[in-house]
Amino acid sequence: MGPYGYLALWCGVFGALGLVGYGRALAGRTRAQRAVRTKGRIERVGEPRHGGSPSEGIAVVVTFQDSSSGREFTVTNDGGPGERIDVAWPGREVGVAYPPGRPHAFRFTSVLSDGGRGLGGPTFAVLLCYAGVVVFAAIDRGWPWALLGFCGPWALSGLFHLPGNVRDRKRRLDALTAMAAVPGRVIAVLKSISTDEDGNASTRVVPVVAFTTLDGTAVTAYCPSGLRDPAGSHGRDVTVHYTPEDPAVFTLDIGAERRSWKTDMTVNVVGLVVVGAAAVVGAVAL
């Protein structure tokens, strides 16, 4: 089988997977559509163990009510069902999803309402199918099709989302000014060690900070950035700047956060210009 045969097989398989996925979504049969979703409430928050693994998340006790039976369940995140909880306080709402009639098979999620239609997998399959078509065109008709086929949609997508991204960045920068400042303390430093294929070990360090908001809410949160020497920060007193409407949005260094968001916006604009220019070059060279 030559390269065209492999590309045809690639496009056929992923195209079929995409069509099946979209068909299931139209029929309301995807996992996301069938799952029962409700809101849980954090009742208690445990203090992370210094030196523990960051993959475990903050230990919490959550209560939620099964919508079909009206029965209330009190559960913990031992074993890590669903998404990791890295910011917690008593009274915070978290999303809970489970198969119909099986509330014991719950999992935590950051989505508090509708979880979507489950189109992520089918859309990814269609993108892989499209990539195969572009590669086929590039081999058959020349490299300009690769530039136009890959960079053109990317540039159009970036141009479509750019105004919203600019507004979002502006809102975030404005929110920094409205943040409240309170004292906090690093109560634990979590560590995990991973090894790559070559046997090289890398250590991931995540400090955990605790602070109390101005209205008396005790917050425990992972703090992956904003600390000098995070590995040696256990017990350090810090100043926490947080958004009064949502204490989960906080920073220890407003200046660094502001510079980071501005840099991110600049990189997005420059990337859009480069990708757009590449698409134009491909179109001109056809």
Secondary structure, DSSP 8 states (H G I E B T S, - for coil): --HHHHHHHHHHHHHHHHHHHHHHHHTT-SHHHHSEEEEEEEEEE----TT--GGG---EEEEEE-TTT--EEEEE-TT--BS---EE-TT-EEEEEE-TT-GGG-EEES--S----S-HHHHHHHHHHHHHHHHHHHHHH-THHHIIIIIHHHHHHHHHHHHHHHHHHHHHHHHHHT-EEEEEEEEEEEEEEEE-TTS-EEEEEEEEEEEE-TTS-EEEEE--SS-SSGGG-TT-EEEEEEETTEEEEEES-HHHHHHHHHHHHHHHHHHHHHHHHHHHHHHHH-
